[in-house]
Amino acid sequence: MFRVDLEYRIAGRRVSQDEWVKSIVDEARGAALSQVQAKVESLRCPDHGRSPRLTAQVPGGTDVNLSFDVCCEKLKDAIMRLLR
Ligand SMILES: [Zn+2]
């Protein structure tokens, strides 16, 4: 009998295919998120000199909700321009 064994491993640990696929999705999402985060957090408000605080929420599936804690509209506008 001919049989093919497929192994999925994450950091040396053997996992199920489902787990493996999920981890790939999470990794891609995590990488995209940290890029956005780095960009946003390097911003400074021209008036108050403060940087925004970014909150990312993952409600489920592949959705990510981003929210920003800002000191004023100017900083918010700067973020929107950056992310556009
Ligand atoms: Zn401000």
PDB file of the backbone (N, CA, C, O) and the ligand in Angstrom, with CONECT records:
HET     ZN  A 101       1
ATOM      1  N   MET A   1       0.834  -1.189   0.000  1.00  0.00           N
ATOM      2  CA  MET A   1       0.000   0.000   0.000  1.00  0.00           C
ATOM      3  C   MET A   1       0.878   1.252   0.000  1.00  0.00           C
ATOM      4  O   MET A   1       1.855   1.340   0.744  1.00  0.00           O
ATOM      5  N   PHE A   2       0.520   2.197  -0.829  1.00  0.00           N
ATOM      6  CA  PHE A   2       1.263   3.437  -0.939  1.00  0.00           C
ATOM      7  C   PHE A   2       0.622   4.525  -0.074  1.00  0.00           C
ATOM      8  O   PHE A   2      -0.586   4.757  -0.117  1.00  0.00           O
ATOM      9  N   ARG A   3       1.447   5.157   0.684  1.00  0.00           N
ATOM     10  CA  ARG A   3       0.896   6.117   1.635  1.00  0.00           C
ATOM     11  C   ARG A   3       1.856   7.304   1.778  1.00  0.00           C
ATOM     12  O   ARG A   3       3.072   7.123   1.848  1.00  0.00           O
ATOM     13  N   VAL A   4       1.310   8.492   1.820  1.00  0.00           N
ATOM     14  CA  VAL A   4       2.141   9.681   2.012  1.00  0.00           C
ATOM     15  C   VAL A   4       1.825  10.311   3.360  1.00  0.00           C
ATOM     16  O   VAL A   4       0.672  10.600   3.681  1.00  0.00           O
ATOM     17  N   ASP A   5       2.852  10.510   4.117  1.00  0.00           N
ATOM     18  CA  ASP A   5       2.669  11.184   5.402  1.00  0.00           C
ATOM     19  C   ASP A   5       2.992  12.661   5.246  1.00  0.00           C
ATOM     20  O   ASP A   5       4.081  13.026   4.801  1.00  0.00           O
ATOM     21  N   LEU A   6       2.069  13.480   5.604  1.00  0.00           N
ATOM     22  CA  LEU A   6       2.339  14.912   5.608  1.00  0.00           C
ATOM     23  C   LEU A   6       2.447  15.371   7.050  1.00  0.00           C
ATOM     24  O   LEU A   6       1.565  15.127   7.873  1.00  0.00           O
ATOM     25  N   GLU A   7       3.529  16.028   7.322  1.00  0.00           N
ATOM     26  CA  GLU A   7       3.700  16.527   8.680  1.00  0.00           C
ATOM     27  C   GLU A   7       3.673  18.046   8.689  1.00  0.00           C
ATOM     28  O   GLU A   7       4.290  18.690   7.840  1.00  0.00           O
ATOM     29  N   TYR A   8       2.987  18.593   9.611  1.00  0.00           N
ATOM     30  CA  TYR A   8       2.989  20.040   9.797  1.00  0.00           C
ATOM     31  C   TYR A   8       3.660  20.345  11.122  1.00  0.00           C
ATOM     32  O   TYR A   8       3.284  19.827  12.174  1.00  0.00           O
ATOM     33  N   ARG A   9       4.659  21.197  11.037  1.00  0.00           N
ATOM     34  CA  ARG A   9       5.393  21.499  12.257  1.00  0.00           C
ATOM     35  C   ARG A   9       5.482  23.008  12.465  1.00  0.00           C
ATOM     36  O   ARG A   9       5.705  23.770  11.525  1.00  0.00           O
ATOM     37  N   ILE A  10       5.305  23.409  13.693  1.00  0.00           N
ATOM     38  CA  ILE A  10       5.529  24.806  14.073  1.00  0.00           C
ATOM     39  C   ILE A  10       6.590  24.792  15.154  1.00  0.00           C
ATOM     40  O   ILE A  10       6.391  24.230  16.231  1.00  0.00           O
ATOM     41  N   ALA A  11       7.723  25.419  14.858  1.00  0.00           N
ATOM     42  CA  ALA A  11       8.840  25.463  15.811  1.00  0.00           C
ATOM     43  C   ALA A  11       9.159  24.077  16.360  1.00  0.00           C
ATOM     44  O   ALA A  11       9.394  23.908  17.557  1.00  0.00           O
ATOM     45  N   GLY A  12       9.165  23.091  15.469  1.00  0.00           N
ATOM     46  CA  GLY A  12       9.565  21.756  15.851  1.00  0.00           C
ATOM     47  C   GLY A  12       8.450  20.909  16.453  1.00  0.00           C
ATOM     48  O   GLY A  12       8.606  19.702  16.635  1.00  0.00           O
ATOM     49  N   ARG A  13       7.348  21.537  16.754  1.00  0.00           N
ATOM     50  CA  ARG A  13       6.229  20.815  17.358  1.00  0.00           C
ATOM     51  C   ARG A  13       5.284  20.341  16.258  1.00  0.00           C
ATOM     52  O   ARG A  13       4.938  21.105  15.356  1.00  0.00           O
ATOM     53  N   ARG A  14       4.880  19.112  16.333  1.00  0.00           N
ATOM     54  CA  ARG A  14       3.980  18.583  15.330  1.00  0.00           C
ATOM     55  C   ARG A  14       2.550  19.028  15.621  1.00  0.00           C
ATOM     56  O   ARG A  14       2.047  18.866  16.733  1.00  0.00           O
ATOM     57  N   VAL A  15       1.908  19.591  14.601  1.00  0.00           N
ATOM     58  CA  VAL A  15       0.554  20.103  14.803  1.00  0.00           C
ATOM     59  C   VAL A  15      -0.371  19.570  13.716  1.00  0.00           C
ATOM     60  O   VAL A  15       0.086  18.989  12.732  1.00  0.00           O
ATOM     61  N   SER A  16      -1.640  19.764  13.893  1.00  0.00           N
ATOM     62  CA  SER A  16      -2.611  19.361  12.882  1.00  0.00           C
ATOM     63  C   SER A  16      -2.591  20.361  11.733  1.00  0.00           C
ATOM     64  O   SER A  16      -2.077  21.471  11.875  1.00  0.00           O
ATOM     65  N   GLN A  17      -3.147  19.965  10.606  1.00  0.00           N
ATOM     66  CA  GLN A  17      -3.162  20.856   9.452  1.00  0.00           C
ATOM     67  C   GLN A  17      -3.934  22.142   9.776  1.00  0.00           C
ATOM     68  O   GLN A  17      -3.525  23.238   9.394  1.00  0.00           O
ATOM     69  N   ASP A  18      -5.041  21.989  10.478  1.00  0.00           N
ATOM     70  CA  ASP A  18      -5.846  23.151  10.862  1.00  0.00           C
ATOM     71  C   ASP A  18      -5.041  24.165  11.665  1.00  0.00           C
ATOM     72  O   ASP A  18      -5.064  25.367  11.397  1.00  0.00           O
ATOM     73  N   GLU A  19      -4.335  23.646  12.650  1.00  0.00           N
ATOM     74  CA  GLU A  19      -3.507  24.505  13.497  1.00  0.00           C
ATOM     75  C   GLU A  19      -2.458  25.237  12.671  1.00  0.00           C
ATOM     76  O   GLU A  19      -2.184  26.421  12.867  1.00  0.00           O
ATOM     77  N   TRP A  20      -1.885  24.483  11.739  1.00  0.00           N
ATOM     78  CA  TRP A  20      -0.808  25.010  10.914  1.00  0.00           C
ATOM     79  C   TRP A  20      -1.313  26.167  10.047  1.00  0.00           C
ATOM     80  O   TRP A  20      -0.708  27.237  10.000  1.00  0.00           O
ATOM     81  N   VAL A  21      -2.435  25.926   9.364  1.00  0.00           N
ATOM     82  CA  VAL A  21      -3.030  26.957   8.506  1.00  0.00           C
ATOM     83  C   VAL A  21      -3.358  28.198   9.328  1.00  0.00           C
ATOM     84  O   VAL A  21      -3.106  29.324   8.899  1.00  0.00           O
ATOM     85  N   LYS A  22      -3.923  27.980  10.513  1.00  0.00           N
ATOM     86  CA  LYS A  22      -4.311  29.079  11.389  1.00  0.00           C
ATOM     87  C   LYS A  22      -3.090  29.905  11.783  1.00  0.00           C
ATOM     88  O   LYS A  22      -3.147  31.134  11.833  1.00  0.00           O
ATOM     89  N   SER A  23      -1.994  29.219  12.060  1.00  0.00           N
ATOM     90  CA  SER A  23      -0.794  29.919  12.494  1.00  0.00           C
ATOM     91  C   SER A  23      -0.201  30.763  11.370  1.00  0.00           C
ATOM     92  O   SER A  23       0.349  31.836  11.622  1.00  0.00           O
ATOM     93  N   ILE A  24      -0.311  30.281  10.128  1.00  0.00           N
ATOM     94  CA  ILE A  24       0.171  31.056   8.980  1.00  0.00           C
ATOM     95  C   ILE A  24      -0.632  32.337   8.845  1.00  0.00           C
ATOM     96  O   ILE A  24      -0.080  33.416   8.631  1.00  0.00           O
ATOM     97  N   VAL A  25      -1.957  32.198   8.975  1.00  0.00           N
ATOM     98  CA  VAL A  25      -2.833  33.371   8.898  1.00  0.00           C
ATOM     99  C   VAL A  25      -2.471  34.365   9.987  1.00  0.00           C
ATOM    100  O   VAL A  25      -2.348  35.562   9.727  1.00  0.00           O
ATOM    101  N   ASP A  26      -2.300  33.870  11.209  1.00  0.00           N
ATOM    102  CA  ASP A  26      -1.970  34.741  12.337  1.00  0.00           C
ATOM    103  C   ASP A  26      -0.645  35.459  12.120  1.00  0.00           C
ATOM    104  O   ASP A  26      -0.498  36.631  12.466  1.00  0.00           O
ATOM    105  N   GLU A  27       0.309  34.752  11.551  1.00  0.00           N
ATOM    106  CA  GLU A  27       1.624  35.332  11.328  1.00  0.00           C
ATOM    107  C   GLU A  27       1.552  36.484  10.330  1.00  0.00           C
ATOM    108  O   GLU A  27       2.129  37.549  10.548  1.00  0.00           O
ATOM    109  N   ALA A  28       0.829  36.249   9.223  1.00  0.00           N
ATOM    110  CA  ALA A  28       0.687  37.285   8.203  1.00  0.00           C
ATOM    111  C   ALA A  28      -0.032  38.497   8.774  1.00  0.00           C
ATOM    112  O   ALA A  28       0.329  39.644   8.512  1.00  0.00           O
ATOM    113  N   ARG A  29      -1.057  38.207   9.562  1.00  0.00           N
ATOM    114  CA  ARG A  29      -1.815  39.296  10.164  1.00  0.00           C
ATOM    115  C   ARG A  29      -0.966  40.045  11.174  1.00  0.00           C
ATOM    116  O   ARG A  29      -1.003  41.274  11.241  1.00  0.00           O
ATOM    117  N   GLY A  30      -0.212  39.311  11.946  1.00  0.00           N
ATOM    118  CA  GLY A  30       0.652  39.928  12.936  1.00  0.00           C
ATOM    119  C   GLY A  30       1.708  40.815  12.305  1.00  0.00           C
ATOM    120  O   GLY A  30       2.012  41.892  12.819  1.00  0.00           O
ATOM    121  N   ALA A  31       2.271  40.360  11.179  1.00  0.00           N
ATOM    122  CA  ALA A  31       3.305  41.135  10.494  1.00  0.00           C
ATOM    123  C   ALA A  31       2.732  42.432   9.945  1.00  0.00           C
ATOM    124  O   ALA A  31       3.347  43.492  10.062  1.00  0.00           O
ATOM    125  N   ALA A  32       1.545  42.339   9.342  1.00  0.00           N
ATOM    126  CA  ALA A  32       0.892  43.530   8.784  1.00  0.00           C
ATOM    127  C   ALA A  32       0.581  44.517   9.897  1.00  0.00           C
ATOM    128  O   ALA A  32       0.749  45.726   9.742  1.00  0.00           O
ATOM    129  N   LEU A  33       0.125  43.982  11.019  1.00  0.00           N
ATOM    130  CA  LEU A  33      -0.238  44.830  12.143  1.00  0.00           C
ATOM    131  C   LEU A  33       0.961  45.560  12.733  1.00  0.00           C
ATOM    132  O   LEU A  33       0.880  46.748  13.044  1.00  0.00           O
ATOM    133  N   SER A  34       2.069  44.849  12.884  1.00  0.00           N
ATOM    134  CA  SER A  34       3.207  45.505  13.520  1.00  0.00           C
ATOM    135  C   SER A  34       3.806  46.576  12.602  1.00  0.00           C
ATOM    136  O   SER A  34       4.415  47.536  13.074  1.00  0.00           O
ATOM    137  N   GLN A  35       3.628  46.403  11.278  1.00  0.00           N
ATOM    138  CA  GLN A  35       4.069  47.452  10.346  1.00  0.00           C
ATOM    139  C   GLN A  35       3.259  48.726  10.555  1.00  0.00           C
ATOM    140  O   GLN A  35       3.802  49.825  10.659  1.00  0.00           O
ATOM    141  N   VAL A  36       1.937  48.541  10.614  1.00  0.00           N
ATOM    142  CA  VAL A  36       1.053  49.685  10.837  1.00  0.00           C
ATOM    143  C   VAL A  36       1.375  50.332  12.175  1.00  0.00           C
ATOM    144  O   VAL A  36       1.456  51.556  12.284  1.00  0.00           O
ATOM    145  N   GLN A  37       1.558  49.497  13.188  1.00  0.00           N
ATOM    146  CA  GLN A  37       1.828  50.001  14.528  1.00  0.00           C
ATOM    147  C   GLN A  37       3.104  50.838  14.575  1.00  0.00           C
ATOM    148  O   GLN A  37       3.135  51.908  15.182  1.00  0.00           O
ATOM    149  N   ALA A  38       4.162  50.333  13.922  1.00  0.00           N
ATOM    150  CA  ALA A  38       5.434  51.055  13.914  1.00  0.00           C
ATOM    151  C   ALA A  38       5.284  52.419  13.252  1.00  0.00           C
ATOM    152  O   ALA A  38       5.827  53.417  13.728  1.00  0.00           O
ATOM    153  N   LYS A  39       4.543  52.449  12.151  1.00  0.00           N
ATOM    154  CA  LYS A  39       4.324  53.711  11.427  1.00  0.00           C
ATOM    155  C   LYS A  39       3.539  54.698  12.279  1.00  0.00           C
ATOM    156  O   LYS A  39       3.914  55.862  12.421  1.00  0.00           O
ATOM    157  N   VAL A  40       2.443  54.206  12.840  1.00  0.00           N
ATOM    158  CA  VAL A  40       1.568  55.084  13.613  1.00  0.00           C
ATOM    159  C   VAL A  40       2.286  55.625  14.853  1.00  0.00           C
ATOM    160  O   VAL A  40       2.161  56.804  15.185  1.00  0.00           O
ATOM    161  N   GLU A  41       3.032  54.759  15.526  1.00  0.00           N
ATOM    162  CA  GLU A  41       3.662  55.172  16.771  1.00  0.00           C
ATOM    163  C   GLU A  41       4.858  56.090  16.570  1.00  0.00           C
ATOM    164  O   GLU A  41       5.358  56.693  17.520  1.00  0.00           O
ATOM    165  N   SER A  42       5.321  56.194  15.297  1.00  0.00           N
ATOM    166  CA  SER A  42       6.432  57.111  15.031  1.00  0.00           C
ATOM    167  C   SER A  42       5.918  58.521  14.776  1.00  0.00           C
ATOM    168  O   SER A  42       6.701  59.464  14.663  1.00  0.00           O
ATOM    169  N   LEU A  43       4.607  58.661  14.688  1.00  0.00           N
ATOM    170  CA  LEU A  43       4.007  59.982  14.489  1.00  0.00           C
ATOM    171  C   LEU A  43       4.038  60.798  15.775  1.00  0.00           C
ATOM    172  O   LEU A  43       3.964  60.261  16.880  1.00  0.00           O
ATOM    173  N   ARG A  44       4.149  62.110  15.598  1.00  0.00           N
ATOM    174  CA  ARG A  44       4.039  63.024  16.737  1.00  0.00           C
ATOM    175  C   ARG A  44       3.052  64.117  16.380  1.00  0.00           C
ATOM    176  O   ARG A  44       3.020  64.597  15.247  1.00  0.00           O
ATOM    177  N   CYS A  45       2.273  64.494  17.326  1.00  0.00           N
ATOM    178  CA  CYS A  45       1.368  65.605  17.103  1.00  0.00           C
ATOM    179  C   CYS A  45       2.185  66.893  16.998  1.00  0.00           C
ATOM    180  O   CYS A  45       3.033  67.155  17.850  1.00  0.00           O
ATOM    181  N   PRO A  46       1.932  67.712  15.943  1.00  0.00           N
ATOM    182  CA  PRO A  46       2.686  68.955  15.783  1.00  0.00           C
ATOM    183  C   PRO A  46       2.383  69.967  16.886  1.00  0.00           C
ATOM    184  O   PRO A  46       3.213  70.827  17.180  1.00  0.00           O
ATOM    185  N   ASP A  47       1.221  69.872  17.489  1.00  0.00           N
ATOM    186  CA  ASP A  47       0.832  70.818  18.536  1.00  0.00           C
ATOM    187  C   ASP A  47       1.233  70.367  19.940  1.00  0.00           C
ATOM    188  O   ASP A  47       1.711  71.167  20.745  1.00  0.00           O
ATOM    189  N   HIS A  48       1.036  69.092  20.224  1.00  0.00           N
ATOM    190  CA  HIS A  48       1.214  68.602  21.589  1.00  0.00           C
ATOM    191  C   HIS A  48       2.428  67.698  21.769  1.00  0.00           C
ATOM    192  O   HIS A  48       2.789  67.350  22.893  1.00  0.00           O
ATOM    193  N   GLY A  49       3.055  67.319  20.660  1.00  0.00           N
ATOM    194  CA  GLY A  49       4.251  66.478  20.750  1.00  0.00           C
ATOM    195  C   GLY A  49       3.975  65.069  21.254  1.00  0.00           C
ATOM    196  O   GLY A  49       4.896  64.347  21.636  1.00  0.00           O
ATOM    197  N   ARG A  50       2.723  64.689  21.254  1.00  0.00           N
ATOM    198  CA  ARG A  50       2.382  63.356  21.755  1.00  0.00           C
ATOM    199  C   ARG A  50       2.258  62.354  20.607  1.00  0.00           C
ATOM    200  O   ARG A  50       1.945  62.712  19.471  1.00  0.00           O
ATOM    201  N   SER A  51       2.510  61.099  20.939  1.00  0.00           N
ATOM    202  CA  SER A  51       2.326  60.069  19.918  1.00  0.00           C
ATOM    203  C   SER A  51       1.025  59.320  20.198  1.00  0.00           C
ATOM    204  O   SER A  51       0.599  59.196  21.346  1.00  0.00           O
ATOM    205  N   PRO A  52       0.408  58.829  19.141  1.00  0.00           N
ATOM    206  CA  PRO A  52      -0.869  58.132  19.318  1.00  0.00           C
ATOM    207  C   PRO A  52      -0.681  56.749  19.918  1.00  0.00           C
ATOM    208  O   PRO A  52       0.382  56.141  19.797  1.00  0.00           O
ATOM    209  N   ARG A  53      -1.726  56.268  20.562  1.00  0.00           N
ATOM    210  CA  ARG A  53      -1.690  54.890  21.034  1.00  0.00           C
ATOM    211  C   ARG A  53      -2.638  54.062  20.183  1.00  0.00           C
ATOM    212  O   ARG A  53      -3.806  54.399  19.990  1.00  0.00           O
ATOM    213  N   LEU A  54      -2.088  52.974  19.687  1.00  0.00           N
ATOM    214  CA  LEU A  54      -2.846  52.133  18.763  1.00  0.00           C
ATOM    215  C   LEU A  54      -3.369  50.902  19.498  1.00  0.00           C
ATOM    216  O   LEU A  54      -2.637  50.234  20.228  1.00  0.00           O
ATOM    217  N   THR A  55      -4.640  50.623  19.289  1.00  0.00           N
ATOM    218  CA  THR A  55      -5.206  49.409  19.848  1.00  0.00           C
ATOM    219  C   THR A  55      -5.763  48.551  18.725  1.00  0.00           C
ATOM    220  O   THR A  55      -6.582  49.014  17.931  1.00  0.00           O
ATOM    221  N   ALA A  56      -5.331  47.329  18.659  1.00  0.00           N
ATOM    222  CA  ALA A  56      -5.838  46.409  17.646  1.00  0.00           C
ATOM    223  C   ALA A  56      -6.662  45.331  18.324  1.00  0.00           C
ATOM    224  O   ALA A  56      -6.217  44.693  19.278  1.00  0.00           O
ATOM    225  N   GLN A  57      -7.859  45.142  17.820  1.00  0.00           N
ATOM    226  CA  GLN A  57      -8.716  44.096  18.367  1.00  0.00           C
ATOM    227  C   GLN A  57      -9.019  43.085  17.278  1.00  0.00           C
ATOM    228  O   GLN A  57      -9.296  43.441  16.133  1.00  0.00           O
ATOM    229  N   VAL A  58      -8.960  41.840  17.653  1.00  0.00           N
ATOM    230  CA  VAL A  58      -9.281  40.780  16.697  1.00  0.00           C
ATOM    231  C   VAL A  58     -10.552  40.090  17.162  1.00  0.00           C
ATOM    232  O   VAL A  58     -10.513  39.215  18.027  1.00  0.00           O
ATOM    233  N   PRO A  59     -11.689  40.493  16.579  1.00  0.00           N
ATOM    234  CA  PRO A  59     -12.968  39.948  17.036  1.00  0.00           C
ATOM    235  C   PRO A  59     -13.203  38.513  16.592  1.00  0.00           C
ATOM    236  O   PRO A  59     -14.116  37.847  17.081  1.00  0.00           O
ATOM    237  N   GLY A  60     -12.391  38.046  15.678  1.00  0.00           N
ATOM    238  CA  GLY A  60     -12.590  36.685  15.187  1.00  0.00           C
ATOM    239  C   GLY A  60     -12.426  36.651  13.686  1.00  0.00           C
ATOM    240  O   GLY A  60     -12.486  37.691  13.030  1.00  0.00           O
ATOM    241  N   GLY A  61     -12.221  35.484  13.142  1.00  0.00           N
ATOM    242  CA  GLY A  61     -11.996  35.372  11.709  1.00  0.00           C
ATOM    243  C   GLY A  61     -10.725  36.088  11.318  1.00  0.00           C
ATOM    244  O   GLY A  61      -9.717  35.989  12.018  1.00  0.00           O
ATOM    245  N   THR A  62     -10.754  36.808  10.212  1.00  0.00           N
ATOM    246  CA  THR A  62      -9.558  37.510   9.773  1.00  0.00           C
ATOM    247  C   THR A  62      -9.722  39.014   9.946  1.00  0.00           C
ATOM    248  O   THR A  62      -8.920  39.792   9.429  1.00  0.00           O
ATOM    249  N   ASP A  63     -10.762  39.425  10.673  1.00  0.00           N
ATOM    250  CA  ASP A  63     -11.003  40.850  10.874  1.00  0.00           C
ATOM    251  C   ASP A  63     -10.084  41.419  11.937  1.00  0.00           C
ATOM    252  O   ASP A  63      -9.790  40.768  12.939  1.00  0.00           O
ATOM    253  N   VAL A  64      -9.634  42.650  11.703  1.00  0.00           N
ATOM    254  CA  VAL A  64      -8.882  43.363  12.727  1.00  0.00           C
ATOM    255  C   VAL A  64      -9.462  44.764  12.849  1.00  0.00           C
ATOM    256  O   VAL A  64      -9.548  45.498  11.864  1.00  0.00           O
ATOM    257  N   ASN A  65      -9.852  45.125  14.045  1.00  0.00           N
ATOM    258  CA  ASN A  65     -10.339  46.476  14.280  1.00  0.00           C
ATOM    259  C   ASN A  65      -9.245  47.314  14.908  1.00  0.00           C
ATOM    260  O   ASN A  65      -8.693  46.966  15.951  1.00  0.00           O
ATOM    261  N   LEU A  66      -8.942  48.425  14.253  1.00  0.00           N
ATOM    262  CA  LEU A  66      -7.931  49.321  14.794  1.00  0.00           C
ATOM    263  C   LEU A  66      -8.600  50.528  15.394  1.00  0.00           C
ATOM    264  O   LEU A  66      -9.519  51.097  14.805  1.00  0.00           O
ATOM    265  N   SER A  67      -8.137  50.925  16.576  1.00  0.00           N
ATOM    266  CA  SER A  67      -8.610  52.185  17.120  1.00  0.00           C
ATOM    267  C   SER A  67      -7.416  52.969  17.648  1.00  0.00           C
ATOM    268  O   SER A  67      -6.391  52.399  18.022  1.00  0.00           O
ATOM    269  N   PHE A  68      -7.574  54.287  17.668  1.00  0.00           N
ATOM    270  CA  PHE A  68      -6.456  55.154  18.017  1.00  0.00           C
ATOM    271  C   PHE A  68      -6.830  56.070  19.155  1.00  0.00           C
ATOM    272  O   PHE A  68      -7.922  56.636  19.205  1.00  0.00           O
ATOM    273  N   ASP A  69      -5.903  56.195  20.054  1.00  0.00           N
ATOM    274  CA  ASP A  69      -6.051  57.123  21.148  1.00  0.00           C
ATOM    275  C   ASP A  69      -5.213  58.346  20.814  1.00  0.00           C
ATOM    276  O   ASP A  69      -3.984  58.277  20.812  1.00  0.00           O
ATOM    277  N   VAL A  70      -5.872  59.469  20.529  1.00  0.00           N
ATOM    278  CA  VAL A  70      -5.131  60.650  20.082  1.00  0.00           C
ATOM    279  C   VAL A  70      -5.483  61.865  20.931  1.00  0.00           C
ATOM    280  O   VAL A  70      -6.521  61.902  21.592  1.00  0.00           O
ATOM    281  N   CYS A  71      -4.599  62.855  20.900  1.00  0.00           N
ATOM    282  CA  CYS A  71      -4.829  64.042  21.721  1.00  0.00           C
ATOM    283  C   CYS A  71      -5.741  65.043  21.024  1.00  0.00           C
ATOM    284  O   CYS A  71      -6.427  65.825  21.682  1.00  0.00           O
ATOM    285  N   CYS A  72      -5.749  65.020  19.694  1.00  0.00           N
ATOM    286  CA  CYS A  72      -6.570  65.997  18.982  1.00  0.00           C
ATOM    287  C   CYS A  72      -6.806  65.573  17.533  1.00  0.00           C
ATOM    288  O   CYS A  72      -6.275  64.565  17.067  1.00  0.00           O
ATOM    289  N   GLU A  73      -7.605  66.356  16.846  1.00  0.00           N
ATOM    290  CA  GLU A  73      -7.972  66.062  15.464  1.00  0.00           C
ATOM    291  C   GLU A  73      -6.769  66.092  14.521  1.00  0.00           C
ATOM    292  O   GLU A  73      -6.714  65.343  13.545  1.00  0.00           O
ATOM    293  N   LYS A  74      -5.814  66.961  14.823  1.00  0.00           N
ATOM    294  CA  LYS A  74      -4.639  67.075  13.958  1.00  0.00           C
ATOM    295  C   LYS A  74      -3.884  65.764  13.871  1.00  0.00           C
ATOM    296  O   LYS A  74      -3.469  65.328  12.797  1.00  0.00           O
ATOM    297  N   LEU A  75      -3.719  65.148  15.033  1.00  0.00           N
ATOM    298  CA  LEU A  75      -2.993  63.880  15.085  1.00  0.00           C
ATOM    299  C   LEU A  75      -3.805  62.781  14.397  1.00  0.00           C
ATOM    300  O   LEU A  75      -3.257  61.922  13.708  1.00  0.00           O
ATOM    301  N   LYS A  76      -5.100  62.830  14.598  1.00  0.00           N
ATOM    302  CA  LYS A  76      -5.982  61.860  13.955  1.00  0.00           C
ATOM    303  C   LYS A  76      -5.870  61.991  12.429  1.00  0.00           C
ATOM    304  O   LYS A  76      -5.780  60.992  11.716  1.00  0.00           O
ATOM    305  N   ASP A  77      -5.877  63.238  11.943  1.00  0.00           N
ATOM    306  CA  ASP A  77      -5.737  63.470  10.503  1.00  0.00           C
ATOM    307  C   ASP A  77      -4.416  62.920   9.981  1.00  0.00           C
ATOM    308  O   ASP A  77      -4.357  62.341   8.896  1.00  0.00           O
ATOM    309  N   ALA A  78      -3.357  63.108  10.767  1.00  0.00           N
ATOM    310  CA  ALA A  78      -2.033  62.630  10.362  1.00  0.00           C
ATOM    311  C   ALA A  78      -2.041  61.105  10.212  1.00  0.00           C
ATOM    312  O   ALA A  78      -1.440  60.559   9.287  1.00  0.00           O
ATOM    313  N   ILE A  79      -2.727  60.432  11.132  1.00  0.00           N
ATOM    314  CA  ILE A  79      -2.827  58.977  11.061  1.00  0.00           C
ATOM    315  C   ILE A  79      -3.589  58.554   9.815  1.00  0.00           C
ATOM    316  O   ILE A  79      -3.180  57.643   9.095  1.00  0.00           O
ATOM    317  N   MET A  80      -4.706  59.233   9.578  1.00  0.00           N
ATOM    318  CA  MET A  80      -5.533  58.888   8.426  1.00  0.00           C
ATOM    319  C   MET A  80      -4.746  59.064   7.128  1.00  0.00           C
ATOM    320  O   MET A  80      -4.859  58.255   6.207  1.00  0.00           O
ATOM    321  N   ARG A  81      -3.949  60.130   7.068  1.00  0.00           N
ATOM    322  CA  ARG A  81      -3.139  60.364   5.864  1.00  0.00           C
ATOM    323  C   ARG A  81      -2.118  59.255   5.694  1.00  0.00           C
ATOM    324  O   ARG A  81      -1.860  58.787   4.585  1.00  0.00           O
ATOM    325  N   LEU A  82      -1.540  58.844   6.818  1.00  0.00           N
ATOM    326  CA  LEU A  82      -0.517  57.802   6.797  1.00  0.00           C
ATOM    327  C   LEU A  82      -1.066  56.470   6.321  1.00  0.00           C
ATOM    328  O   LEU A  82      -0.412  55.742   5.574  1.00  0.00           O
ATOM    329  N   LEU A  83      -2.276  56.162   6.761  1.00  0.00           N
ATOM    330  CA  LEU A  83      -2.845  54.848   6.474  1.00  0.00           C
ATOM    331  C   LEU A  83      -3.555  54.799   5.124  1.00  0.00           C
ATOM    332  O   LEU A  83      -3.886  53.718   4.636  1.00  0.00           O
ATOM    333  N   ARG A  84      -3.784  55.933   4.533  1.00  0.00           N
ATOM    334  CA  ARG A  84      -4.525  55.950   3.279  1.00  0.00           C
ATOM    335  C   ARG A  84      -3.729  55.304   2.149  1.00  0.00           C
ATOM    336  O   ARG A  84      -4.209  55.234   1.018  1.00  0.00           O
TER     337      ARG A  84
HETATM  338 ZN    ZN A 101      -2.485  67.041  19.579  1.00  0.00          ZN2+
END
